[in-house]
Every structure is written in structure tokens, then in C-alpha cells.
Amino acid sequence: MLYELLFPLRHSADWLGFLNVLRYLPFRTIAATVTAMAFAFLLSPWFIRELQRKQIGQVIRTDGPETHKRKSGTPTMGGALILLSVLVPTILWCDPRNVFVWATTAVTAGYGVIGYLDDYLKIKAKNSRGVPGRYKLLGQFAIGGAALSYAFFAHDHLPTDWWDIRFSLGVPFLAFSKHPIILPVWVYLPFAVTVVVWTSNAVNLTDGLDGLAIGPVMINAGTYLVWAYLAGATFGIAHVAQRFVVAKYLDIPFIASAGELSIFCGAMVGAGIGFLWYNTYPAQVFMGDVGSLALGGGLGMCAVFTKNELLSTILGGVFFLEAVSVVVQVLSFRLTGRRIFLMAPIHHHFEKKGWAEPKIIVRFWIISILLALVSLSSLKLR
């Protein structure tokens, strides 16, 4: 919005020449990050007081670890503020004509609404069930499917470079130009929607300890920021009538318009930092489903639009492990009557084994950082 309003004014007067800086994506990404951080830092104290005044407190599972009982009543639904801190700076600093940003923010907001309804029902009924799983999944698939369908088939709004590769999969550590996996639309579109829904619910399952989810969310968002910027980055070459395309040099998909997603990712990092100040152990506020489902959906959309659907299983390895642990636990119990883990998701398994909560959180963060470095290394190891 600010880009659209202010950038054309740069030629109106000499003293407005500084507005030319708005044309540079790194500047707008940094601006979005700082704006989101300021939103989260400044509004969180007031927001937490409002949650306490309205008695919007966390409902604890009766079968959970004993140490969690002290958390009962801690203000929850703090993810609503994260959502605001991500969406407002993104809209302020992005190119409003970019289809990738709008589709991603639409899914993030839509999943936030689903999460809000889930949190509301939990608080109202004073139990941890919320929206039935099948209805939650139905809503997620509907919103994700609608946004991705628009991003894949809106002829008038899609750049040519995206149109040519939209149904392709990039294989981690293999050159995209030599080893793309091209799928028929009836296979790729359901797969892409599943990636978004899976990531959303995986982040939701990870959000079980103070600061456990928001750390990997920021790490993943920061990695997608780099990837989105490189996917669309071009640089002029002195004395040569052409531009250096970074994506072609790295042999990753060249998607010029995907660069704007770095603004969304930057806002997610900034909002996460501000929220973590109050969510770190012992937490003053919890994210709730309104935050975890929304942030996970946004990360899933970034994976699809940067053609990192397969790499997301490595980058989001912590989320993937948490979700798989739940699936394995449920299948094992239904088929054999036995549990693989002491409790699922897997972070509760380590709690049951006697690990201190901060130890689990920090070690999961370390793993997430290592996986991000492995993912970024694939830029050159091709």
C-alpha cells in the first residue's frame, strides 16, 4: 500500500527523491520486519491485559504432563496479535498487485479464522476439543484450494515465468533445469493443497511448550525469505545490455514475482520476535490455534510458491517430526493397542522422560537451525 501510494511521488519534488528507495525489495523487507516487530512489542502488553480481563485462558489437557497444570488460565489466543502483526506490515510494504502475496495472506488470514473458532469453542466449553477435526480439515482444504487455484489459473494476473513451471516440483540438491518433476494438474494441485494443510497442522501440533513453535516458525520464515528473494533477484551488469539472474546461476526456479514473498516472510520473523518476548518460558501468553494454524498455512504457501514443496520436509523437519509422531502413535494404538511414545506429540514424550521444558525447547530450536542450514546449502550443492 505504501509502495503504491508513495513511490510515484518521487518525481514530484526534489526533496522526495529519497522515495526511490521503495523500489528496492531488501529495503521494503527490512521495513516490514521492523514494522511487524514494533507492532508485536508495543501492542502485546495491552493485548495480554485484555485477554486477562476477559478471562481468555488456556484450557489444559487432562491427560497431559503434570507440569502443565500450572499453565491453566494463562492468556491464550495471542496468535491473533501475531496475525495482525504479520498481515498489516505485509499489506503496507508489498506490491499490492502481486498475486503470490495476496494468495498467501488470504490463506494465513483464513486459517487464522479457523483457529479463532477452535480456540473460542475450547474456552467456551472449558475443554481441549474445539472444532471437530473433520470440519477443521474441510475448512483448511477449501481455503487453501481456492487460493492456490486462483494463483495457478488466474491468467490475467500470473507472470509468464510462473505459468511455465507452476506444476513442477523441485527436487532438493538436484538442478531444477535438469531434474524437474512435472505433474499433471489433477495430481499437483491436491498435492500442493495437502502441503499447505499438513504444514498448518504440523505447526499447530508443535505449539505445546512455551516458545517451542514460534522459534522454528521464525527460522523457517527467515529461510523462505532468502529463497524467495533469490528466486526473483536480478542485477544489472555494467556495460552489458542484460541482467544477471541469480536463480539461473543457482539453478533454482526463476520466479520474478516471488520476491515479494520476502516481505511476508520478514513480517513473520519480526512478529515472531516481538511475540517471543512474552511467549518465552515461562510464557505470559500462548499463541493458540489462531496463531499456529495461520502461521503454518503461510509457511506452506511459501513452500509451494518458491517450489520447495519437497524441501519443506527438511526445512520444517521439527514440524514434520511432531506431526508424524502423532500419526504413528494413533496408528500404533489402533492397530496393536500399544503406544510408541509415552505421549504424542513427541515433545511431550521427552517431558514424560523427565526432560526440563527449556531443554526441550532450546534443543528443538537448535535442530531447526541445523535443518535450515542444510536446506540453504542445497542452493549450491546441486
C-alpha positions in Angstrom: 0.0 0.0 0.0 2.7 2.5 1.0 4.7 1.3 -2.1 1.8 2.1 -4.4 1.0 5.4 -2.7 4.4 6.9 -2.1 6.7 5.5 -4.9 5.0 7.5 -7.7 5.6 10.8 -5.7 9.4 10.5 -6.0 9.5 12.8 -9.1 7.0 15.3 -7.7 9.7 17.3 -5.9 13.5 17.1 -5.5 13.2 16.5 -1.7 11.0 13.5 -2.4 13.8 11.7 -4.3 14.5 9.5 -1.3 11.3 7.7 -2.0 13.2 5.9 -4.8 14.4 3.5 -2.0 10.9 1.9 -2.1 11.8 0.3 -5.4 14.3 -1.9 -3.6 12.9 -5.2 -2.2 15.5 -5.5 0.6 14.5 -2.1 2.0 10.8 -3.0 2.0 11.5 -6.4 3.5 13.5 -4.8 6.4 10.8 -2.2 6.8 8.1 -4.9 7.1 10.2 -6.8 9.6 10.8 -3.7 11.8 7.1 -2.7 11.5 5.9 -6.1 12.5 8.3 -6.3 15.4 7.2 -2.8 16.6 3.5 -3.9 16.4 4.1 -7.0 18.4 6.3 -5.4 21.1 4.1 -2.3 21.6 0.7 -4.0 21.5 1.4 -7.2 23.4 1.2 -5.7 27.0 -2.2 -4.2 26.2 -3.3 -7.3 24.4 -2.3 -9.6 27.3 -4.2 -7.3 29.8 -7.3 -7.5 27.6 -7.1 -11.3 27.5 -6.7 -11.4 31.3 -9.6 -9.0 31.8 -11.9 -11.1 29.6 -10.6 -14.3 31.2 -9.5 -15.9 28.0 -7.2 -18.5 29.5 -5.6 -21.7 28.2 -7.5 -25.0 28.7 -5.1 -27.8 29.6 -5.5 -31.4 28.5 -6.4 -33.7 31.5 -4.0 -36.4 30.2 -1.1 -34.0 29.7 2.1 -33.7 31.8 1.6 -32.8 35.4 3.9 -29.7 34.9 1.3 -28.2 32.6 -1.4 -27.8 35.2 0.2 -24.6 36.4 -0.3 -23.2 32.9 -4.1 -23.4 33.2 -5.7 -20.0 32.8 -2.6 -18.4 31.1 -3.9 -15.9 28.5 -4.2 -17.6 25.1 -5.2 -16.6 21.5 -2.1 -14.4 21.4 -1.8 -15.6 17.8 -4.4 -13.0 16.9 -1.9 -10.3 17.6 0.8 -12.2 15.6 -1.7 -12.4 12.7 -2.2 -8.6 12.9 1.5 -8.0 13.1 2.1 -10.1 10.0 -0.7 -9.0 7.8 -0.7 -5.2 8.3 3.1 -4.7 7.6 2.9 -7.1 4.6 0.0 -5.0 3.1 1.8 -1.8 3.9 5.1 -2.6 2.2 4.3 -5.1 -0.5 3.4 -4.5 -4.2 -0.4 -4.8 -4.0 -0.6 -6.3 -7.5 1.4 -9.4 -6.5 -0.8 -12.5 -6.7 1.6 -14.6 -4.6 1.4 -12.2 -1.6 -2.4 -11.9 -1.8 -2.9 -15.7 -2.0 -0.5 -16.2 0.9 -2.1 -13.6 3.1 -5.6 -14.9 2.3 -4.7 -18.4 3.4 -2.9 -17.0 6.5 -6.0 -14.9 7.5 -8.4 -17.7 6.6 -6.6 -20.3 8.7 -6.5 -17.7 11.4 -10.3 -17.6 11.4 -10.5 -21.4 11.7 -8.0 -21.3 14.6 -10.0 -18.5 16.3 -13.2 -20.6 16.1 -11.3 -23.6 17.5 -9.9 -21.5 20.4 -13.3 -19.9 21.1 -15.0 -23.2 21.4 -12.3 -24.6 23.7 -12.6 -21.6 26.0 -16.4 -21.5 25.9 -16.8 -25.3 26.6 -13.8 -25.4 29.0 -12.3 -28.4 27.3 -9.5 -29.0 24.8 -11.6 -30.4 21.9 -12.6 -27.3 19.9 -13.8 -27.6 16.3 -14.1 -31.3 15.2 -11.1 -32.3 13.2 -13.0 -33.2 10.1 -14.6 -29.7 9.9 -11.3 -28.1 10.6 -9.7 -30.0 7.7 -12.6 -29.3 5.4 -12.2 -25.6 6.0 -8.4 -25.7 5.5 -8.7 -27.6 2.2 -11.4 -25.3 1.0 -9.5 -22.1 1.7 -6.1 -23.5 0.5 -7.7 -25.0 -2.6 -9.4 -21.7 -3.5 -6.3 -19.6 -3.0 -4.0 -21.9 -4.9 -6.5 -22.4 -7.7 -6.6 -18.7 -8.2 -2.8 -18.5 -8.1 -2.5 -21.2 -10.7 -5.2 -20.3 -13.1 -5.7 -16.5 -13.0 -4.4 -15.9 -16.5 -4.6 -12.1 -16.3 -2.5 -11.9 -13.1 0.2 -14.5 -13.5 3.7 -13.8 -14.8 5.0 -16.0 -17.7 7.9 -17.4 -15.7 5.4 -18.8 -13.1 3.0 -20.0 -15.7 5.6 -22.3 -17.3 6.7 -24.0 -14.1 3.6 -23.9 -11.8 3.0 -27.6 -11.9 6.7 -28.6 -11.4 8.4 -29.9 -8.3 12.0 -29.0 -7.4 14.0 -31.9 -6.1 16.3 -30.9 -3.2 20.0 -30.9 -4.1 19.3 -31.5 -7.8 19.4 -28.8 -10.5 15.9 -27.6 -11.3 16.6 -27.2 -15.1 17.8 -30.8 -15.4 15.6 -32.7 -12.9 12.2 -31.1 -12.6 9.2 -33.3 -11.8 6.3 -32.1 -13.9 3.0 -33.4 -12.6 -0.5 -33.2 -14.2 -2.7 -30.5 -12.7 -5.1 -33.0 -11.2 -2.1 -34.5 -9.2 -0.2 -31.4 -8.4 -3.0 -29.2 -7.1 -4.3 -31.6 -4.5 -0.6 -32.3 -3.5 0.1 -28.6 -3.1 -3.0 -28.0 -1.0 -2.0 -31.0 1.1 1.4 -29.5 1.7 -0.3 -26.3 3.0 -2.7 -28.1 5.2 -0.1 -30.5 6.5 2.3 -27.7 7.4 -0.5 -25.7 9.1 -1.5 -28.7 11.3 2.2 -29.7 12.0 2.9 -26.2 13.4 -0.3 -26.5 15.4 0.9 -29.8 16.9 4.3 -28.3 17.7 2.8 -25.5 19.7 2.7 -27.3 23.0 5.5 -25.7 25.1 6.4 -22.1 25.8 8.1 -20.7 22.7 8.6 -24.1 21.1 6.6 -23.4 17.9 7.5 -19.7 17.3 11.2 -20.4 17.2 11.1 -22.8 14.3 8.4 -20.7 12.6 10.8 -17.7 12.5 13.7 -19.9 11.3 11.6 -21.3 8.5 10.3 -17.9 7.6 13.8 -16.5 7.5 14.9 -19.3 5.2 11.9 -18.8 2.9 12.8 -15.1 2.9 16.2 -15.9 1.5 14.8 -18.3 -1.0 12.0 -16.0 -2.2 14.4 -13.1 -2.7 16.9 -15.3 -4.7 14.1 -16.8 -6.8 13.2 -13.3 -8.1 16.5 -11.4 -7.8 18.2 -9.9 -10.9 21.1 -7.5 -11.0 22.2 -5.1 -13.8 25.6 -5.8 -15.3 27.7 -2.7 -16.1 28.4 -2.1 -19.8 26.3 -5.2 -20.7 22.7 -4.9 -22.0 21.4 -7.8 -19.9 20.6 -8.6 -16.3 22.2 -11.3 -14.1 19.5 -13.7 -12.9 20.5 -15.2 -9.6 18.1 -18.1 -9.9 19.6 -19.3 -13.2 23.1 -19.2 -11.7 21.9 -21.2 -8.7 19.7 -23.4 -10.9 16.6 -22.9 -8.8 13.2 -21.9 -10.3 13.3 -18.3 -11.5 10.0 -16.7 -10.3 10.4 -12.9 -10.6 7.2 -12.1 -8.7 8.0 -14.5 -5.8 10.5 -11.9 -4.5 7.6 -10.0 -2.9 7.1 -13.0 -0.6 10.2 -12.0 1.2 8.2 -9.1 2.7 5.6 -11.5 4.1 8.4 -13.7 5.5 10.2 -10.7 7.0 6.9 -9.6 8.7 6.6 -13.1 10.1 10.1 -13.0 11.5 9.5 -9.6 13.1 6.1 -10.5 14.6 7.7 -13.7 15.9 10.5 -11.9 17.7 8.0 -9.5 19.3 5.7 -12.3 20.4 8.6 -14.5 21.7 9.5 -11.8 24.2 6.3 -12.6 26.0 5.9 -16.3 25.0 9.3 -17.4 26.2 9.5 -19.7 29.2 7.6 -19.2 31.5 5.0 -17.8 29.0 2.9 -14.8 29.7 0.7 -15.6 26.7 0.1 -18.5 24.4 -0.3 -18.5 20.7 -3.4 -20.6 20.4 -4.7 -22.2 17.2 -5.5 -18.8 15.8 -1.7 -18.3 15.5 -0.3 -21.7 14.9 -2.7 -22.7 12.1 -2.3 -19.3 10.4 1.5 -19.3 10.6 1.7 -22.9 9.4 -0.6 -22.1 6.5 1.6 -19.1 5.5 4.8 -21.2 5.6 3.1 -23.9 3.5 2.2 -21.3 0.8 5.7 -20.0 0.8 6.9 -23.6 0.2 4.6 -24.0 -2.8 5.3 -20.6 -4.4 9.1 -21.0 -4.1 8.8 -24.6 -5.5 10.2 -26.0 -2.2 7.4 -28.4 -1.5 9.7 -31.4 -1.1 12.5 -29.4 0.6 9.9 -28.3 3.2 10.1 -31.7 4.8 13.8 -31.0 5.6 13.5 -27.3 6.4 10.4 -27.9 8.6 11.8 -31.1 9.9 10.8 -30.3 13.5 7.2 -29.7 12.4 7.3 -32.9 10.3 8.6 -35.0 13.2 5.9 -33.7 15.5 3.1 -34.5 13.1 4.5 -37.9 12.2 4.8 -38.8 15.8 1.1 -38.2 16.3 0.2 -40.2 13.2 2.4 -43.1 14.2 1.0 -43.0 17.8 -2.6 -43.1 16.6 -2.0 -45.9 14.1 0.0 -48.0 16.5 -2.6 -47.7 19.2 -5.5 -48.5 16.9 -3.7 -51.5 15.2 -1.9 -53.0 18.2 -3.2 -51.4 21.3 0.3 -50.1 22.1 1.8 -46.7 22.1 5.2 -46.0 20.6 5.7 -42.8 22.6 5.0 -42.1 26.2 2.8 -39.3 24.8 2.4 -37.5 21.5 3.3 -35.1 20.0 6.9 -36.1 20.6 7.9 -33.1 22.7 5.5 -34.5 25.4 7.4 -37.8 25.1 10.6 -36.1 26.3 8.7 -34.3 29.0 7.4 -37.7 30.3 11.0 -38.9 30.3 11.9 -36.1 32.7 13.5 -33.5 30.4 13.0 -29.9 31.6 10.8 -27.8 29.3 13.5 -25.2 28.5 15.9 -28.0 27.5 13.4 -29.5 25.0 12.6 -26.0 23.6 16.2 -25.0 23.0 17.2 -28.3 21.5 14.3 -28.2 19.1 15.4 -24.7 18.1 18.9 -25.9 17.5 17.7 -28.8 15.3 15.6 -26.3 13.4 18.6 -24.1 12.8 20.7 -27.0 11.6 17.9 -28.1 9.2 17.7 -24.5 7.9 21.4 -24.5 7.2 21.1 -27.9 5.4 18.2 -26.5 3.3 20.2 -23.4 2.4 23.2 -25.5 1.5 21.1 -27.0 -1.3 21.4 -23.7 -3.1 24.9 -24.6 -4.1 25.1 -28.4 -3.6 23.4 -29.2 -6.9 
